Amino acid sequence: MPMAASEIENLIKEALPDAEIRIDDLRGDGDHYLANVVSSAFAGKSRVQQHQMVYEALQGRMGGELHALALQTSAPEAS
């Protein structure tokens, strides 16, 4: 069963409470998503480390309930 975008967002928010998240269903099938995640927790981290933090937030659902997730991650812009 595909994973709902709202469930993905909730899991990320639990791990990264300040995150601004936008999730797009790339194919309309509930199986292929693009997540844009902006969080201060990413400051000073490499792109790989940022993505690992998001994958950890998904608690092992990648490859199972969640088939494909493209990630765009960044720290907020300094004002």
VMD Tcl script that builds the backbone (N, CA, C; Angstrom):
set m [mol new atoms 237]
animate dup $m
set s [atomselect $m all]
$s set {name element resname resid chain x y z} {
  {N N MET 1 A 0.845 -1.183 0.000}
  {CA C MET 1 A 0.000 0.000 0.000}
  {C C MET 1 A 0.891 1.248 0.000}
  {N N PRO 2 A 0.621 2.175 -0.902}
  {CA C PRO 2 A 1.430 3.395 -0.956}
  {C C PRO 2 A 1.315 4.216 0.330}
  {N N MET 3 A 2.286 5.042 0.527}
  {CA C MET 3 A 2.345 5.902 1.713}
  {C C MET 3 A 1.790 7.282 1.352}
  {N N ALA 4 A 0.928 7.827 2.164}
  {CA C ALA 4 A 0.341 9.140 1.915}
  {C C ALA 4 A 1.371 10.240 2.142}
  {N N ALA 5 A 1.276 11.301 1.352}
  {CA C ALA 5 A 2.183 12.440 1.497}
  {C C ALA 5 A 2.098 13.020 2.900}
  {N N SER 6 A 0.912 13.045 3.474}
  {CA C SER 6 A 0.743 13.595 4.826}
  {C C SER 6 A 1.502 12.764 5.859}
  {N N GLU 7 A 1.574 11.465 5.655}
  {CA C GLU 7 A 2.321 10.602 6.578}
  {C C GLU 7 A 3.822 10.870 6.476}
  {N N ILE 8 A 4.304 11.067 5.253}
  {CA C ILE 8 A 5.714 11.405 5.060}
  {C C ILE 8 A 6.022 12.714 5.772}
  {N N GLU 9 A 5.163 13.706 5.564}
  {CA C GLU 9 A 5.361 15.012 6.197}
  {C C GLU 9 A 5.352 14.894 7.716}
  {N N ASN 10 A 4.428 14.126 8.271}
  {CA C ASN 10 A 4.346 13.964 9.728}
  {C C ASN 10 A 5.608 13.326 10.295}
  {N N LEU 11 A 6.127 12.308 9.634}
  {CA C LEU 11 A 7.342 11.644 10.109}
  {C C LEU 11 A 8.534 12.595 10.090}
  {N N ILE 12 A 8.648 13.375 9.028}
  {CA C ILE 12 A 9.757 14.333 8.947}
  {C C ILE 12 A 9.608 15.398 10.029}
  {N N LYS 13 A 8.378 15.877 10.230}
  {CA C LYS 13 A 8.118 16.913 11.249}
  {C C LYS 13 A 8.434 16.408 12.656}
  {N N GLU 14 A 8.188 15.130 12.921}
  {CA C GLU 14 A 8.517 14.565 14.237}
  {C C GLU 14 A 10.010 14.650 14.502}
  {N N ALA 15 A 10.812 14.376 13.481}
  {CA C ALA 15 A 12.266 14.371 13.642}
  {C C ALA 15 A 12.870 15.772 13.513}
  {N N LEU 16 A 12.242 16.606 12.692}
  {CA C LEU 16 A 12.753 17.950 12.423}
  {C C LEU 16 A 11.603 18.941 12.605}
  {N N PRO 17 A 11.267 19.266 13.848}
  {CA C PRO 17 A 10.064 20.070 14.131}
  {C C PRO 17 A 10.003 21.426 13.447}
  {N N ASP 18 A 11.163 22.032 13.158}
  {CA C ASP 18 A 11.148 23.360 12.533}
  {C C ASP 18 A 11.093 23.288 11.009}
  {N N ALA 19 A 11.055 22.090 10.454}
  {CA C ALA 19 A 11.149 21.918 9.008}
  {C C ALA 19 A 9.963 22.527 8.261}
  {N N GLU 20 A 10.300 23.165 7.155}
  {CA C GLU 20 A 9.296 23.583 6.171}
  {C C GLU 20 A 9.343 22.507 5.094}
  {N N ILE 21 A 8.203 21.891 4.820}
  {CA C ILE 21 A 8.174 20.721 3.951}
  {C C ILE 21 A 7.147 20.926 2.839}
  {N N ARG 22 A 7.568 20.615 1.623}
  {CA C ARG 22 A 6.631 20.566 0.500}
  {C C ARG 22 A 6.818 19.211 -0.162}
  {N N ILE 23 A 5.728 18.491 -0.328}
  {CA C ILE 23 A 5.804 17.174 -0.940}
  {C C ILE 23 A 4.941 17.161 -2.200}
  {N N ASP 24 A 5.542 16.741 -3.303}
  {CA C ASP 24 A 4.835 16.639 -4.575}
  {C C ASP 24 A 4.774 15.180 -4.986}
  {N N ASP 25 A 3.596 14.740 -5.407}
  {CA C ASP 25 A 3.411 13.390 -5.945}
  {C C ASP 25 A 3.779 13.466 -7.422}
  {N N LEU 26 A 4.936 12.932 -7.785}
  {CA C LEU 26 A 5.487 13.121 -9.126}
  {C C LEU 26 A 4.687 12.438 -10.226}
  {N N ARG 27 A 4.063 11.307 -9.927}
  {CA C ARG 27 A 3.344 10.563 -10.963}
  {C C ARG 27 A 1.848 10.433 -10.672}
  {N N GLY 28 A 1.419 10.956 -9.542}
  {CA C GLY 28 A 0.006 10.837 -9.187}
  {C C GLY 28 A -0.388 9.446 -8.729}
  {N N ASP 29 A 0.622 8.628 -8.394}
  {CA C ASP 29 A 0.333 7.242 -8.010}
  {C C ASP 29 A 0.538 6.973 -6.515}
  {N N GLY 30 A 0.912 8.008 -5.755}
  {CA C GLY 30 A 1.146 7.818 -4.327}
  {C C GLY 30 A 2.380 6.994 -4.025}
  {N N ASP 31 A 3.241 6.833 -5.005}
  {CA C ASP 31 A 4.416 5.979 -4.847}
  {C C ASP 31 A 5.731 6.681 -5.183}
  {N N HIS 32 A 5.653 7.813 -5.882}
  {CA C HIS 32 A 6.848 8.532 -6.324}
  {C C HIS 32 A 6.712 9.992 -5.909}
  {N N TYR 33 A 7.489 10.386 -4.913}
  {CA C TYR 33 A 7.373 11.730 -4.350}
  {C C TYR 33 A 8.667 12.521 -4.491}
  {N N LEU 34 A 8.499 13.831 -4.465}
  {CA C LEU 34 A 9.608 14.767 -4.319}
  {C C LEU 34 A 9.344 15.530 -3.035}
  {N N ALA 35 A 10.293 15.516 -2.114}
  {CA C ALA 35 A 10.160 16.260 -0.859}
  {C C ALA 35 A 11.204 17.362 -0.828}
  {N N ASN 36 A 10.735 18.573 -0.612}
  {CA C ASN 36 A 11.614 19.719 -0.419}
  {C C ASN 36 A 11.563 20.040 1.067}
  {N N VAL 37 A 12.695 19.896 1.746}
  {CA C VAL 37 A 12.740 20.059 3.199}
  {C C VAL 37 A 13.781 21.121 3.556}
  {N N VAL 38 A 13.334 22.145 4.281}
  {CA C VAL 38 A 14.223 23.206 4.753}
  {C C VAL 38 A 14.193 23.171 6.275}
  {N N SER 39 A 15.360 23.005 6.891}
  {CA C SER 39 A 15.432 22.919 8.354}
  {C C SER 39 A 16.746 23.495 8.851}
  {N N SER 40 A 16.684 24.191 9.978}
  {CA C SER 40 A 17.911 24.719 10.586}
  {C C SER 40 A 18.817 23.581 11.054}
  {N N ALA 41 A 18.267 22.393 11.255}
  {CA C ALA 41 A 19.075 21.232 11.664}
  {C C ALA 41 A 20.078 20.838 10.579}
  {N N PHE 42 A 19.863 21.301 9.344}
  {CA C PHE 42 A 20.762 20.970 8.242}
  {C C PHE 42 A 21.981 21.895 8.169}
  {N N ALA 43 A 21.981 22.969 8.935}
  {CA C ALA 43 A 23.081 23.941 8.881}
  {C C ALA 43 A 24.415 23.245 9.170}
  {N N GLY 44 A 25.385 23.478 8.303}
  {CA C GLY 44 A 26.717 22.908 8.482}
  {C C GLY 44 A 26.840 21.450 8.084}
  {N N LYS 45 A 25.764 20.856 7.592}
  {CA C LYS 45 A 25.790 19.446 7.201}
  {C C LYS 45 A 25.929 19.342 5.678}
  {N N SER 46 A 26.580 18.269 5.235}
  {CA C SER 46 A 26.682 18.026 3.798}
  {C C SER 46 A 25.312 17.586 3.276}
  {N N ARG 47 A 25.151 17.627 1.976}
  {CA C ARG 47 A 23.890 17.185 1.358}
  {C C ARG 47 A 23.604 15.722 1.734}
  {N N VAL 48 A 24.623 14.887 1.716}
  {CA C VAL 48 A 24.452 13.478 2.077}
  {C C VAL 48 A 23.965 13.355 3.523}
  {N N GLN 49 A 24.560 14.114 4.435}
  {CA C GLN 49 A 24.129 14.071 5.839}
  {C C GLN 49 A 22.690 14.557 5.985}
  {N N GLN 50 A 22.318 15.583 5.243}
  {CA C GLN 50 A 20.945 16.083 5.286}
  {C C GLN 50 A 19.966 15.009 4.830}
  {N N HIS 51 A 20.292 14.349 3.732}
  {CA C HIS 51 A 19.416 13.292 3.218}
  {C C HIS 51 A 19.339 12.127 4.199}
  {N N GLN 52 A 20.457 11.779 4.823}
  {CA C GLN 52 A 20.449 10.706 5.821}
  {C C GLN 52 A 19.523 11.054 6.976}
  {N N MET 53 A 19.489 12.312 7.376}
  {CA C MET 53 A 18.605 12.736 8.466}
  {C C MET 53 A 17.139 12.535 8.079}
  {N N VAL 54 A 16.804 12.836 6.830}
  {CA C VAL 54 A 15.420 12.646 6.372}
  {C C VAL 54 A 15.100 11.151 6.301}
  {N N TYR 55 A 16.018 10.349 5.762}
  {CA C TYR 55 A 15.782 8.904 5.690}
  {C C TYR 55 A 15.606 8.300 7.084}
  {N N GLU 56 A 16.387 8.767 8.052}
  {CA C GLU 56 A 16.232 8.293 9.430}
  {C C GLU 56 A 14.849 8.651 9.964}
  {N N ALA 57 A 14.368 9.837 9.619}
  {CA C ALA 57 A 13.043 10.280 10.067}
  {C C ALA 57 A 11.942 9.371 9.524}
  {N N LEU 58 A 12.189 8.750 8.374}
  {CA C LEU 58 A 11.175 7.887 7.750}
  {C C LEU 58 A 11.149 6.484 8.355}
  {N N GLN 59 A 12.005 6.243 9.313}
  {CA C GLN 59 A 11.978 5.023 10.133}
  {C C GLN 59 A 11.912 3.726 9.322}
  {N N GLY 60 A 12.787 3.618 8.323}
  {CA C GLY 60 A 12.905 2.369 7.572}
  {C C GLY 60 A 11.816 2.122 6.537}
  {N N ARG 61 A 10.993 3.107 6.241}
  {CA C ARG 61 A 9.912 2.890 5.275}
  {C C ARG 61 A 10.369 3.012 3.817}
  {N N MET 62 A 11.552 3.588 3.581}
  {CA C MET 62 A 12.060 3.691 2.207}
  {C C MET 62 A 12.274 2.296 1.639}
  {N N GLY 63 A 11.823 2.101 0.415}
  {CA C GLY 63 A 11.986 0.815 -0.243}
  {C C GLY 63 A 10.866 -0.153 0.080}
  {N N GLY 64 A 10.054 0.156 1.070}
  {CA C GLY 64 A 8.910 -0.690 1.414}
  {C C GLY 64 A 7.635 0.053 1.090}
  {N N GLU 65 A 7.032 0.652 2.130}
  {CA C GLU 65 A 5.813 1.445 1.938}
  {C C GLU 65 A 6.058 2.622 1.006}
  {N N LEU 66 A 7.259 3.160 1.071}
  {CA C LEU 66 A 7.612 4.323 0.273}
  {C C LEU 66 A 8.594 3.884 -0.801}
  {N N HIS 67 A 8.110 3.826 -2.032}
  {CA C HIS 67 A 8.902 3.272 -3.127}
  {C C HIS 67 A 10.005 4.230 -3.588}
  {N N ALA 68 A 9.657 5.497 -3.854}
  {CA C ALA 68 A 10.639 6.432 -4.394}
  {C C ALA 68 A 10.429 7.819 -3.806}
  {N N LEU 69 A 11.516 8.390 -3.297}
  {CA C LEU 69 A 11.465 9.731 -2.732}
  {C C LEU 69 A 12.694 10.500 -3.184}
  {N N ALA 70 A 12.474 11.497 -4.028}
  {CA C ALA 70 A 13.548 12.415 -4.411}
  {C C ALA 70 A 13.603 13.502 -3.342}
  {N N LEU 71 A 14.793 13.889 -2.945}
  {CA C LEU 71 A 14.942 14.880 -1.883}
  {C C LEU 71 A 15.657 16.130 -2.364}
  {N N GLN 72 A 15.160 17.259 -1.903}
  {CA C GLN 72 A 15.859 18.529 -2.004}
  {C C GLN 72 A 15.896 19.060 -0.583}
  {N N THR 73 A 17.079 19.226 -0.047}
  {CA C THR 73 A 17.212 19.671 1.338}
  {C C THR 73 A 18.108 20.900 1.412}
  {N N SER 74 A 17.839 21.745 2.420}
  {CA C SER 74 A 18.682 22.904 2.640}
  {C C SER 74 A 18.397 23.504 4.008}
  {N N ALA 75 A 19.339 24.294 4.467}
  {CA C ALA 75 A 19.148 25.082 5.688}
  {C C ALA 75 A 18.459 26.386 5.259}
  {N N PRO 76 A 17.737 27.026 6.175}
  {CA C PRO 76 A 17.095 28.303 5.825}
  {C C PRO 76 A 18.144 29.346 5.441}
  {N N GLU 77 A 17.742 30.262 4.580}
  {CA C GLU 77 A 18.614 31.375 4.189}
  {C C GLU 77 A 18.816 32.279 5.383}
  {N N ALA 78 A 20.038 32.731 5.598}
  {CA C ALA 78 A 20.309 33.685 6.677}
  {C C ALA 78 A 19.724 35.047 6.283}
  {N N SER 79 A 19.110 35.722 7.243}
  {CA C SER 79 A 18.507 37.017 6.914}
  {C C SER 79 A 19.375 38.164 7.323}
}
mol reanalyze $m
mol bondsrecalc $m
mol representation Tube
mol addrep $m
